[in-house]
Amino acid sequence: MKQVRLDATGFKCPQPVLKIAVISPDMEPGDILEVIGDCPTFEKDVRVWCSRLKKTLLSVCDEGGYRKTIRIRF
């Protein structure tokens, strides 16, 4: 199991989710992806993406303002 960090700070939605989609084929079952973003709809968009692709959203950590760190298990 590996853990990958993706910094999508400064990218406006839907770019953070598109970056997650690019990385996802390299992720194995059980791997953790930690994504940092600051777009106002970042959390909502990632939740929808996880739901559609049946990935587990492990946690959402509010870093202040719109900045959040989201952990996804594949």
mmCIF file of the N, C-alpha and C atoms, coordinates in Angstrom:
data_MODEL
# 
_entry.id   MODEL 
# 
loop_
_atom_site.group_PDB 
_atom_site.id 
_atom_site.type_symbol 
_atom_site.label_atom_id 
_atom_site.label_alt_id 
_atom_site.label_comp_id 
_atom_site.label_asym_id 
_atom_site.label_entity_id 
_atom_site.label_seq_id 
_atom_site.pdbx_PDB_ins_code 
_atom_site.Cartn_x 
_atom_site.Cartn_y 
_atom_site.Cartn_z 
_atom_site.occupancy 
_atom_site.B_iso_or_equiv 
_atom_site.pdbx_formal_charge 
_atom_site.auth_seq_id 
_atom_site.auth_comp_id 
_atom_site.auth_asym_id 
_atom_site.auth_atom_id 
_atom_site.pdbx_PDB_model_num 
ATOM 1   N N  . MET A 1 1  ? 0.845   -1.176 0.000   1.00 0.00 ? 1  MET A N  1 
ATOM 2   C CA . MET A 1 1  ? 0.000   0.000  0.000   1.00 0.00 ? 1  MET A CA 1 
ATOM 3   C C  . MET A 1 1  ? 0.894   1.244  0.000   1.00 0.00 ? 1  MET A C  1 
ATOM 4   N N  . LYS A 1 2  ? 0.558   2.167  -0.903  1.00 0.00 ? 2  LYS A N  1 
ATOM 5   C CA . LYS A 1 2  ? 1.344   3.399  -0.958  1.00 0.00 ? 2  LYS A CA 1 
ATOM 6   C C  . LYS A 1 2  ? 0.446   4.592  -0.654  1.00 0.00 ? 2  LYS A C  1 
ATOM 7   N N  . GLN A 1 3  ? 1.104   5.688  -0.312  1.00 0.00 ? 3  GLN A N  1 
ATOM 8   C CA . GLN A 1 3  ? 0.389   6.932  -0.077  1.00 0.00 ? 3  GLN A CA 1 
ATOM 9   C C  . GLN A 1 3  ? 0.969   7.987  -1.014  1.00 0.00 ? 3  GLN A C  1 
ATOM 10  N N  . VAL A 1 4  ? 0.078   8.664  -1.728  1.00 0.00 ? 4  VAL A N  1 
ATOM 11  C CA . VAL A 1 4  ? 0.475   9.671  -2.717  1.00 0.00 ? 4  VAL A CA 1 
ATOM 12  C C  . VAL A 1 4  ? -0.151  10.992 -2.307  1.00 0.00 ? 4  VAL A C  1 
ATOM 13  N N  . ARG A 1 5  ? 0.601   12.073 -2.477  1.00 0.00 ? 5  ARG A N  1 
ATOM 14  C CA . ARG A 1 5  ? 0.098   13.412 -2.160  1.00 0.00 ? 5  ARG A CA 1 
ATOM 15  C C  . ARG A 1 5  ? -0.012  14.219 -3.450  1.00 0.00 ? 5  ARG A C  1 
ATOM 16  N N  . LEU A 1 6  ? -1.155  14.863 -3.620  1.00 0.00 ? 6  LEU A N  1 
ATOM 17  C CA . LEU A 1 6  ? -1.413  15.712 -4.787  1.00 0.00 ? 6  LEU A CA 1 
ATOM 18  C C  . LEU A 1 6  ? -1.771  17.103 -4.292  1.00 0.00 ? 6  LEU A C  1 
ATOM 19  N N  . ASP A 1 7  ? -0.984  18.089 -4.673  1.00 0.00 ? 7  ASP A N  1 
ATOM 20  C CA . ASP A 1 7  ? -1.263  19.471 -4.292  1.00 0.00 ? 7  ASP A CA 1 
ATOM 21  C C  . ASP A 1 7  ? -1.974  20.155 -5.450  1.00 0.00 ? 7  ASP A C  1 
ATOM 22  N N  . ALA A 1 8  ? -3.273  20.391 -5.276  1.00 0.00 ? 8  ALA A N  1 
ATOM 23  C CA . ALA A 1 8  ? -4.075  21.060 -6.305  1.00 0.00 ? 8  ALA A CA 1 
ATOM 24  C C  . ALA A 1 8  ? -4.413  22.485 -5.878  1.00 0.00 ? 8  ALA A C  1 
ATOM 25  N N  . THR A 1 9  ? -3.614  23.032 -4.972  1.00 0.00 ? 9  THR A N  1 
ATOM 26  C CA . THR A 1 9  ? -3.822  24.401 -4.504  1.00 0.00 ? 9  THR A CA 1 
ATOM 27  C C  . THR A 1 9  ? -3.669  25.368 -5.674  1.00 0.00 ? 9  THR A C  1 
ATOM 28  N N  . GLY A 1 10 ? -4.607  26.292 -5.766  1.00 0.00 ? 10 GLY A N  1 
ATOM 29  C CA . GLY A 1 10 ? -4.560  27.290 -6.825  1.00 0.00 ? 10 GLY A CA 1 
ATOM 30  C C  . GLY A 1 10 ? -5.312  26.902 -8.083  1.00 0.00 ? 10 GLY A C  1 
ATOM 31  N N  . PHE A 1 11 ? -5.684  25.646 -8.191  1.00 0.00 ? 11 PHE A N  1 
ATOM 32  C CA . PHE A 1 11 ? -6.442  25.200 -9.353  1.00 0.00 ? 11 PHE A CA 1 
ATOM 33  C C  . PHE A 1 11 ? -7.929  25.366 -9.087  1.00 0.00 ? 11 PHE A C  1 
ATOM 34  N N  . LYS A 1 12 ? -8.649  25.853 -10.054 1.00 0.00 ? 12 LYS A N  1 
ATOM 35  C CA . LYS A 1 12 ? -10.095 26.022 -9.935  1.00 0.00 ? 12 LYS A CA 1 
ATOM 36  C C  . LYS A 1 12 ? -10.802 24.773 -10.449 1.00 0.00 ? 12 LYS A C  1 
ATOM 37  N N  . CYS A 1 13 ? -11.918 24.468 -9.825  1.00 0.00 ? 13 CYS A N  1 
ATOM 38  C CA . CYS A 1 13 ? -12.697 23.295 -10.213 1.00 0.00 ? 13 CYS A CA 1 
ATOM 39  C C  . CYS A 1 13 ? -13.205 23.462 -11.647 1.00 0.00 ? 13 CYS A C  1 
ATOM 40  N N  . PRO A 1 14 ? -13.145 22.398 -12.406 1.00 0.00 ? 14 PRO A N  1 
ATOM 41  C CA . PRO A 1 14 ? -12.979 20.990 -12.027 1.00 0.00 ? 14 PRO A CA 1 
ATOM 42  C C  . PRO A 1 14 ? -11.543 20.479 -12.107 1.00 0.00 ? 14 PRO A C  1 
ATOM 43  N N  . GLN A 1 15 ? -10.547 21.340 -12.238 1.00 0.00 ? 15 GLN A N  1 
ATOM 44  C CA . GLN A 1 15 ? -9.175  20.878 -12.420 1.00 0.00 ? 15 GLN A CA 1 
ATOM 45  C C  . GLN A 1 15 ? -8.664  19.943 -11.318 1.00 0.00 ? 15 GLN A C  1 
ATOM 46  N N  . PRO A 1 16 ? -8.951  20.187 -10.020 1.00 0.00 ? 16 PRO A N  1 
ATOM 47  C CA . PRO A 1 16 ? -8.472  19.224 -9.019  1.00 0.00 ? 16 PRO A CA 1 
ATOM 48  C C  . PRO A 1 16 ? -9.001  17.808 -9.245  1.00 0.00 ? 16 PRO A C  1 
ATOM 49  N N  . VAL A 1 17 ? -10.274 17.686 -9.592  1.00 0.00 ? 17 VAL A N  1 
ATOM 50  C CA . VAL A 1 17 ? -10.845 16.356 -9.846  1.00 0.00 ? 17 VAL A CA 1 
ATOM 51  C C  . VAL A 1 17 ? -10.246 15.750 -11.111 1.00 0.00 ? 17 VAL A C  1 
ATOM 52  N N  . LEU A 1 18 ? -9.980  16.560 -12.097 1.00 0.00 ? 18 LEU A N  1 
ATOM 53  C CA . LEU A 1 18 ? -9.337  16.042 -13.312 1.00 0.00 ? 18 LEU A CA 1 
ATOM 54  C C  . LEU A 1 18 ? -7.933  15.529 -13.003 1.00 0.00 ? 18 LEU A C  1 
ATOM 55  N N  . LYS A 1 19 ? -7.214  16.202 -12.114 1.00 0.00 ? 19 LYS A N  1 
ATOM 56  C CA . LYS A 1 19 ? -5.883  15.747 -11.710 1.00 0.00 ? 19 LYS A CA 1 
ATOM 57  C C  . LYS A 1 19 ? -5.977  14.420 -10.944 1.00 0.00 ? 19 LYS A C  1 
ATOM 58  N N  . ILE A 1 20 ? -7.018  14.280 -10.120 1.00 0.00 ? 20 ILE A N  1 
ATOM 59  C CA . ILE A 1 20 ? -7.244  13.008 -9.422  1.00 0.00 ? 20 ILE A CA 1 
ATOM 60  C C  . ILE A 1 20 ? -7.502  11.901 -10.447 1.00 0.00 ? 20 ILE A C  1 
ATOM 61  N N  . ALA A 1 21 ? -8.307  12.203 -11.455 1.00 0.00 ? 21 ALA A N  1 
ATOM 62  C CA . ALA A 1 21 ? -8.631  11.212 -12.488 1.00 0.00 ? 21 ALA A CA 1 
ATOM 63  C C  . ALA A 1 21 ? -7.391  10.767 -13.251 1.00 0.00 ? 21 ALA A C  1 
ATOM 64  N N  . VAL A 1 22 ? -6.435  11.663 -13.454 1.00 0.00 ? 22 VAL A N  1 
ATOM 65  C CA . VAL A 1 22 ? -5.195  11.315 -14.161 1.00 0.00 ? 22 VAL A CA 1 
ATOM 66  C C  . VAL A 1 22 ? -4.336  10.377 -13.316 1.00 0.00 ? 22 VAL A C  1 
ATOM 67  N N  . ILE A 1 23 ? -4.307  10.604 -12.003 1.00 0.00 ? 23 ILE A N  1 
ATOM 68  C CA . ILE A 1 23 ? -3.493  9.779  -11.102 1.00 0.00 ? 23 ILE A CA 1 
ATOM 69  C C  . ILE A 1 23 ? -4.143  8.428  -10.814 1.00 0.00 ? 23 ILE A C  1 
ATOM 70  N N  . SER A 1 24 ? -5.468  8.371  -10.818 1.00 0.00 ? 24 SER A N  1 
ATOM 71  C CA . SER A 1 24 ? -6.185  7.179  -10.352 1.00 0.00 ? 24 SER A CA 1 
ATOM 72  C C  . SER A 1 24 ? -5.807  5.864  -11.039 1.00 0.00 ? 24 SER A C  1 
ATOM 73  N N  . PRO A 1 25 ? -5.493  5.837  -12.338 1.00 0.00 ? 25 PRO A N  1 
ATOM 74  C CA . PRO A 1 25 ? -5.116  4.539  -12.931 1.00 0.00 ? 25 PRO A CA 1 
ATOM 75  C C  . PRO A 1 25 ? -3.846  3.936  -12.323 1.00 0.00 ? 25 PRO A C  1 
ATOM 76  N N  . ASP A 1 26 ? -2.985  4.764  -11.732 1.00 0.00 ? 26 ASP A N  1 
ATOM 77  C CA . ASP A 1 26 ? -1.751  4.269  -11.123 1.00 0.00 ? 26 ASP A CA 1 
ATOM 78  C C  . ASP A 1 26 ? -1.946  3.798  -9.684  1.00 0.00 ? 26 ASP A C  1 
ATOM 79  N N  . MET A 1 27 ? -3.135  4.031  -9.129  1.00 0.00 ? 27 MET A N  1 
ATOM 80  C CA . MET A 1 27 ? -3.403  3.668  -7.749  1.00 0.00 ? 27 MET A CA 1 
ATOM 81  C C  . MET A 1 27 ? -3.929  2.236  -7.680  1.00 0.00 ? 27 MET A C  1 
ATOM 82  N N  . GLU A 1 28 ? -3.453  1.487  -6.698  1.00 0.00 ? 28 GLU A N  1 
ATOM 83  C CA . GLU A 1 28 ? -3.877  0.099  -6.473  1.00 0.00 ? 28 GLU A CA 1 
ATOM 84  C C  . GLU A 1 28 ? -4.909  0.057  -5.351  1.00 0.00 ? 28 GLU A C  1 
ATOM 85  N N  . PRO A 1 29 ? -5.704  -0.991 -5.288  1.00 0.00 ? 29 PRO A N  1 
ATOM 86  C CA . PRO A 1 29 ? -6.641  -1.118 -4.165  1.00 0.00 ? 29 PRO A CA 1 
ATOM 87  C C  . PRO A 1 29 ? -5.901  -1.017 -2.825  1.00 0.00 ? 29 PRO A C  1 
ATOM 88  N N  . GLY A 1 30 ? -6.424  -0.176 -1.941  1.00 0.00 ? 30 GLY A N  1 
ATOM 89  C CA . GLY A 1 30 ? -5.813  0.036  -0.631  1.00 0.00 ? 30 GLY A CA 1 
ATOM 90  C C  . GLY A 1 30 ? -4.905  1.249  -0.568  1.00 0.00 ? 30 GLY A C  1 
ATOM 91  N N  . ASP A 1 31 ? -4.451  1.751  -1.724  1.00 0.00 ? 31 ASP A N  1 
ATOM 92  C CA . ASP A 1 31 ? -3.611  2.949  -1.742  1.00 0.00 ? 31 ASP A CA 1 
ATOM 93  C C  . ASP A 1 31 ? -4.406  4.162  -1.253  1.00 0.00 ? 31 ASP A C  1 
ATOM 94  N N  . ILE A 1 32 ? -3.684  5.122  -0.690  1.00 0.00 ? 32 ILE A N  1 
ATOM 95  C CA . ILE A 1 32 ? -4.291  6.352  -0.176  1.00 0.00 ? 32 ILE A CA 1 
ATOM 96  C C  . ILE A 1 32 ? -3.795  7.527  -1.000  1.00 0.00 ? 32 ILE A C  1 
ATOM 97  N N  . LEU A 1 33 ? -4.731  8.366  -1.435  1.00 0.00 ? 33 LEU A N  1 
ATOM 98  C CA . LEU A 1 33 ? -4.400  9.605  -2.132  1.00 0.00 ? 33 LEU A CA 1 
ATOM 99  C C  . LEU A 1 33 ? -4.809  10.761 -1.241  1.00 0.00 ? 33 LEU A C  1 
ATOM 100 N N  . GLU A 1 34 ? -3.850  11.615 -0.916  1.00 0.00 ? 34 GLU A N  1 
ATOM 101 C CA . GLU A 1 34 ? -4.112  12.816 -0.133  1.00 0.00 ? 34 GLU A CA 1 
ATOM 102 C C  . GLU A 1 34 ? -4.079  14.004 -1.087  1.00 0.00 ? 34 GLU A C  1 
ATOM 103 N N  . VAL A 1 35 ? -5.185  14.728 -1.160  1.00 0.00 ? 35 VAL A N  1 
ATOM 104 C CA . VAL A 1 35 ? -5.313  15.836 -2.103  1.00 0.00 ? 35 VAL A CA 1 
ATOM 105 C C  . VAL A 1 35 ? -5.536  17.129 -1.320  1.00 0.00 ? 35 VAL A C  1 
ATOM 106 N N  . ILE A 1 36 ? -4.755  18.137 -1.655  1.00 0.00 ? 36 ILE A N  1 
ATOM 107 C CA . ILE A 1 36 ? -4.891  19.452 -1.028  1.00 0.00 ? 36 ILE A CA 1 
ATOM 108 C C  . ILE A 1 36 ? -5.456  20.391 -2.077  1.00 0.00 ? 36 ILE A C  1 
ATOM 109 N N  . GLY A 1 37 ? -6.510  21.117 -1.719  1.00 0.00 ? 37 GLY A N  1 
ATOM 110 C CA . GLY A 1 37 ? -7.121  22.046 -2.662  1.00 0.00 ? 37 GLY A CA 1 
ATOM 111 C C  . GLY A 1 37 ? -7.739  23.229 -1.951  1.00 0.00 ? 37 GLY A C  1 
ATOM 112 N N  . ASP A 1 38 ? -7.974  24.290 -2.713  1.00 0.00 ? 38 ASP A N  1 
ATOM 113 C CA . ASP A 1 38 ? -8.551  25.493 -2.122  1.00 0.00 ? 38 ASP A CA 1 
ATOM 114 C C  . ASP A 1 38 ? -9.662  26.108 -2.973  1.00 0.00 ? 38 ASP A C  1 
ATOM 115 N N  . CYS A 1 39 ? -10.195 25.349 -3.898  1.00 0.00 ? 39 CYS A N  1 
ATOM 116 C CA . CYS A 1 39 ? -11.323 25.805 -4.711  1.00 0.00 ? 39 CYS A CA 1 
ATOM 117 C C  . CYS A 1 39 ? -12.592 25.731 -3.847  1.00 0.00 ? 39 CYS A C  1 
ATOM 118 N N  . PRO A 1 40 ? -13.496 26.697 -3.964  1.00 0.00 ? 40 PRO A N  1 
ATOM 119 C CA . PRO A 1 40 ? -14.708 26.684 -3.139  1.00 0.00 ? 40 PRO A CA 1 
ATOM 120 C C  . PRO A 1 40 ? -15.550 25.411 -3.252  1.00 0.00 ? 40 PRO A C  1 
ATOM 121 N N  . THR A 1 41 ? -15.558 24.757 -4.401  1.00 0.00 ? 41 THR A N  1 
ATOM 122 C CA . THR A 1 41 ? -16.368 23.546 -4.574  1.00 0.00 ? 41 THR A CA 1 
ATOM 123 C C  . THR A 1 41 ? -15.531 22.262 -4.516  1.00 0.00 ? 41 THR A C  1 
ATOM 124 N N  . PHE A 1 42 ? -14.295 22.370 -4.075  1.00 0.00 ? 42 PHE A N  1 
ATOM 125 C CA . PHE A 1 42 ? -13.357 21.247 -4.048  1.00 0.00 ? 42 PHE A CA 1 
ATOM 126 C C  . PHE A 1 42 ? -13.924 20.037 -3.301  1.00 0.00 ? 42 PHE A C  1 
ATOM 127 N N  . GLU A 1 43 ? -14.363 20.232 -2.059  1.00 0.00 ? 43 GLU A N  1 
ATOM 128 C CA . GLU A 1 43 ? -14.862 19.105 -1.269  1.00 0.00 ? 43 GLU A CA 1 
ATOM 129 C C  . GLU A 1 43 ? -16.071 18.456 -1.923  1.00 0.00 ? 43 GLU A C  1 
ATOM 130 N N  . LYS A 1 44 ? -17.015 19.260 -2.356  1.00 0.00 ? 44 LYS A N  1 
ATOM 131 C CA . LYS A 1 44 ? -18.230 18.722 -2.988  1.00 0.00 ? 44 LYS A CA 1 
ATOM 132 C C  . LYS A 1 44 ? -17.876 17.925 -4.240  1.00 0.00 ? 44 LYS A C  1 
ATOM 133 N N  . ASP A 1 45 ? -17.002 18.462 -5.069  1.00 0.00 ? 45 ASP A N  1 
ATOM 134 C CA . ASP A 1 45 ? -16.614 17.779 -6.306  1.00 0.00 ? 45 ASP A CA 1 
ATOM 135 C C  . ASP A 1 45 ? -15.911 16.452 -6.031  1.00 0.00 ? 45 ASP A C  1 
ATOM 136 N N  . VAL A 1 46 ? -15.042 16.426 -5.020  1.00 0.00 ? 46 VAL A N  1 
ATOM 137 C CA . VAL A 1 46 ? -14.336 15.181 -4.688  1.00 0.00 ? 46 VAL A CA 1 
ATOM 138 C C  . VAL A 1 46 ? -15.316 14.150 -4.119  1.00 0.00 ? 46 VAL A C  1 
ATOM 139 N N  . ARG A 1 47 ? -16.253 14.600 -3.308  1.00 0.00 ? 47 ARG A N  1 
ATOM 140 C CA . ARG A 1 47 ? -17.272 13.677 -2.770  1.00 0.00 ? 47 ARG A CA 1 
ATOM 141 C C  . ARG A 1 47 ? -18.070 13.022 -3.902  1.00 0.00 ? 47 ARG A C  1 
ATOM 142 N N  . VAL A 1 48 ? -18.475 13.819 -4.886  1.00 0.00 ? 48 VAL A N  1 
ATOM 143 C CA . VAL A 1 48 ? -19.222 13.282 -6.032  1.00 0.00 ? 48 VAL A CA 1 
ATOM 144 C C  . VAL A 1 48 ? -18.358 12.297 -6.807  1.00 0.00 ? 48 VAL A C  1 
ATOM 145 N N  . TRP A 1 49 ? -17.101 12.657 -7.047  1.00 0.00 ? 49 TRP A N  1 
ATOM 146 C CA . TRP A 1 49 ? -16.182 11.782 -7.783  1.00 0.00 ? 49 TRP A CA 1 
ATOM 147 C C  . TRP A 1 49 ? -16.027 10.443 -7.054  1.00 0.00 ? 49 TRP A C  1 
ATOM 148 N N  . CYS A 1 50 ? -15.811 10.499 -5.734  1.00 0.00 ? 50 CYS A N  1 
ATOM 149 C CA . CYS A 1 50 ? -15.652 9.267  -4.950  1.00 0.00 ? 50 CYS A CA 1 
ATOM 150 C C  . CYS A 1 50 ? -16.913 8.406  -5.024  1.00 0.00 ? 50 CYS A C  1 
ATOM 151 N N  . SER A 1 51 ? -18.045 9.030  -4.919  1.00 0.00 ? 51 SER A N  1 
ATOM 152 C CA . SER A 1 51 ? -19.307 8.297  -4.971  1.00 0.00 ? 51 SER A CA 1 
ATOM 153 C C  . SER A 1 51 ? -19.499 7.612  -6.325  1.00 0.00 ? 51 SER A C  1 
ATOM 154 N N  . ARG A 1 52 ? -19.235 8.332  -7.377  1.00 0.00 ? 52 ARG A N  1 
ATOM 155 C CA . ARG A 1 52 ? -19.415 7.768  -8.726  1.00 0.00 ? 52 ARG A CA 1 
ATOM 156 C C  . ARG A 1 52 ? -18.461 6.619  -9.018  1.00 0.00 ? 52 ARG A C  1 
ATOM 157 N N  . LEU A 1 53 ? -17.217 6.746  -8.524  1.00 0.00 ? 53 LEU A N  1 
ATOM 158 C CA . LEU A 1 53 ? -16.212 5.724  -8.824  1.00 0.00 ? 53 LEU A CA 1 
ATOM 159 C C  . LEU A 1 53 ? -16.029 4.712  -7.698  1.00 0.00 ? 53 LEU A C  1 
ATOM 160 N N  . LYS A 1 54 ? -16.895 4.806  -6.681  1.00 0.00 ? 54 LYS A N  1 
ATOM 161 C CA . LYS A 1 54 ? -16.875 3.853  -5.570  1.00 0.00 ? 54 LYS A CA 1 
ATOM 162 C C  . LYS A 1 54 ? -15.530 3.821  -4.844  1.00 0.00 ? 54 LYS A C  1 
ATOM 163 N N  . LYS A 1 55 ? -14.974 4.997  -4.609  1.00 0.00 ? 55 LYS A N  1 
ATOM 164 C CA . LYS A 1 55 ? -13.761 5.152  -3.808  1.00 0.00 ? 55 LYS A CA 1 
ATOM 165 C C  . LYS A 1 55 ? -14.184 5.629  -2.422  1.00 0.00 ? 55 LYS A C  1 
ATOM 166 N N  . THR A 1 56 ? -13.388 5.338  -1.411  1.00 0.00 ? 56 THR A N  1 
ATOM 167 C CA . THR A 1 56 ? -13.729 5.691  -0.036  1.00 0.00 ? 56 THR A CA 1 
ATOM 168 C C  . THR A 1 56 ? -13.095 7.015  0.349   1.00 0.00 ? 56 THR A C  1 
ATOM 169 N N  . LEU A 1 57 ? -13.930 7.988  0.690   1.00 0.00 ? 57 LEU A N  1 
ATOM 170 C CA . LEU A 1 57 ? -13.441 9.260  1.196   1.00 0.00 ? 57 LEU A CA 1 
ATOM 171 C C  . LEU A 1 57 ? -13.177 9.062  2.692   1.00 0.00 ? 57 LEU A C  1 
ATOM 172 N N  . LEU A 1 58 ? -11.908 9.050  3.067   1.00 0.00 ? 58 LEU A N  1 
ATOM 173 C CA . LEU A 1 58 ? -11.532 8.743  4.447   1.00 0.00 ? 58 LEU A CA 1 
ATOM 174 C C  . LEU A 1 58 ? -11.690 9.933  5.382   1.00 0.00 ? 58 LEU A C  1 
ATOM 175 N N  . SER A 1 59 ? -11.265 11.114 4.915   1.00 0.00 ? 59 SER A N  1 
ATOM 176 C CA . SER A 1 59 ? -11.322 12.280 5.795   1.00 0.00 ? 59 SER A CA 1 
ATOM 177 C C  . SER A 1 59 ? -11.260 13.567 4.989   1.00 0.00 ? 59 SER A C  1 
ATOM 178 N N  . VAL A 1 60 ? -11.814 14.611 5.613   1.00 0.00 ? 60 VAL A N  1 
ATOM 179 C CA . VAL A 1 60 ? -11.728 15.969 5.086   1.00 0.00 ? 60 VAL A CA 1 
ATOM 180 C C  . VAL A 1 60 ? -11.235 16.833 6.238   1.00 0.00 ? 60 VAL A C  1 
ATOM 181 N N  . CYS A 1 61 ? -10.089 17.455 6.060   1.00 0.00 ? 61 CYS A N  1 
ATOM 182 C CA . CYS A 1 61 ? -9.510  18.300 7.098   1.00 0.00 ? 61 CYS A CA 1 
ATOM 183 C C  . CYS A 1 61 ? -9.550  19.744 6.617   1.00 0.00 ? 61 CYS A C  1 
ATOM 184 N N  . ASP A 1 62 ? -10.277 20.572 7.337   1.00 0.00 ? 62 ASP A N  1 
ATOM 185 C CA . ASP A 1 62 ? -10.408 21.985 6.995   1.00 0.00 ? 62 ASP A CA 1 
ATOM 186 C C  . ASP A 1 62 ? -9.161  22.713 7.477   1.00 0.00 ? 62 ASP A C  1 
ATOM 187 N N  . GLU A 1 63 ? -8.426  23.299 6.545   1.00 0.00 ? 63 GLU A N  1 
ATOM 188 C CA . GLU A 1 63 ? -7.176  23.988 6.863   1.00 0.00 ? 63 GLU A CA 1 
ATOM 189 C C  . GLU A 1 63 ? -7.380  25.498 7.020   1.00 0.00 ? 63 GLU A C  1 
ATOM 190 N N  . GLY A 1 64 ? -8.619  25.957 6.906   1.00 0.00 ? 64 GLY A N  1 
ATOM 191 C CA . GLY A 1 64 ? -8.905  27.390 7.006   1.00 0.00 ? 64 GLY A CA 1 
ATOM 192 C C  . GLY A 1 64 ? -9.243  27.955 5.648   1.00 0.00 ? 64 GLY A C  1 
ATOM 193 N N  . GLY A 1 65 ? -10.209 28.856 5.614   1.00 0.00 ? 65 GLY A N  1 
ATOM 194 C CA . GLY A 1 65 ? -10.666 29.390 4.336   1.00 0.00 ? 65 GLY A CA 1 
ATOM 195 C C  . GLY A 1 65 ? -11.266 28.262 3.518   1.00 0.00 ? 65 GLY A C  1 
ATOM 196 N N  . TYR A 1 66 ? -10.936 28.224 2.251   1.00 0.00 ? 66 TYR A N  1 
ATOM 197 C CA . TYR A 1 66 ? -11.403 27.136 1.395   1.00 0.00 ? 66 TYR A CA 1 
ATOM 198 C C  . TYR A 1 66 ? -10.419 25.981 1.347   1.00 0.00 ? 66 TYR A C  1 
ATOM 199 N N  . ARG A 1 67 ? -9.230  26.141 1.924   1.00 0.00 ? 67 ARG A N  1 
ATOM 200 C CA . ARG A 1 67 ? -8.171  25.117 1.846   1.00 0.00 ? 67 ARG A CA 1 
ATOM 201 C C  . ARG A 1 67 ? -8.557  23.888 2.663   1.00 0.00 ? 67 ARG A C  1 
ATOM 202 N N  . LYS A 1 68 ? -8.501  22.725 1.995   1.00 0.00 ? 68 LYS A N  1 
ATOM 203 C CA . LYS A 1 68 ? -8.841  21.456 2.633   1.00 0.00 ? 68 LYS A CA 1 
ATOM 204 C C  . LYS A 1 68 ? -7.877  20.371 2.183   1.00 0.00 ? 68 LYS A C  1 
ATOM 205 N N  . THR A 1 69 ? -7.694  19.407 3.062   1.00 0.00 ? 69 THR A N  1 
ATOM 206 C CA . THR A 1 69 ? -6.946  18.208 2.726   1.00 0.00 ? 69 THR A CA 1 
ATOM 207 C C  . THR A 1 69 ? -7.915  17.033 2.786   1.00 0.00 ? 69 THR A C  1 
ATOM 208 N N  . ILE A 1 70 ? -8.008  16.320 1.676   1.00 0.00 ? 70 ILE A N  1 
ATOM 209 C CA . ILE A 1 70 ? -8.942  15.200 1.564   1.00 0.00 ? 70 ILE A CA 1 
ATOM 210 C C  . ILE A 1 70 ? -8.143  13.920 1.323   1.00 0.00 ? 70 ILE A C  1 
ATOM 211 N N  . ARG A 1 71 ? -8.495  12.867 2.058   1.00 0.00 ? 71 ARG A N  1 
ATOM 212 C CA . ARG A 1 71 ? -7.840  11.561 1.903   1.00 0.00 ? 71 ARG A CA 1 
ATOM 213 C C  . ARG A 1 71 ? -8.831  10.591 1.288   1.00 0.00 ? 71 ARG A C  1 
ATOM 214 N N  . ILE A 1 72 ? -8.379  9.901  0.228   1.00 0.00 ? 72 ILE A N  1 
ATOM 215 C CA . ILE A 1 72 ? -9.206  8.951  -0.520  1.00 0.00 ? 72 ILE A CA 1 
ATOM 216 C C  . ILE A 1 72 ? -8.505  7.590  -0.521  1.00 0.00 ? 72 ILE A C  1 
ATOM 217 N N  . ARG A 1 73 ? -9.271  6.548  -0.224  1.00 0.00 ? 73 ARG A N  1 
ATOM 218 C CA . ARG A 1 73 ? -8.725  5.177  -0.328  1.00 0.00 ? 73 ARG A CA 1 
ATOM 219 C C  . ARG A 1 73 ? -9.238  4.547  -1.611  1.00 0.00 ? 73 ARG A C  1 
ATOM 220 N N  . PHE A 1 74 ? -8.333  3.954  -2.358  1.00 0.00 ? 74 PHE A N  1 
ATOM 221 C CA . PHE A 1 74 ? -8.679  3.276  -3.603  1.00 0.00 ? 74 PHE A CA 1 
ATOM 222 C C  . PHE A 1 74 ? -8.912  1.808  -3.365  1.00 0.00 ? 74 PHE A C  1 
# 
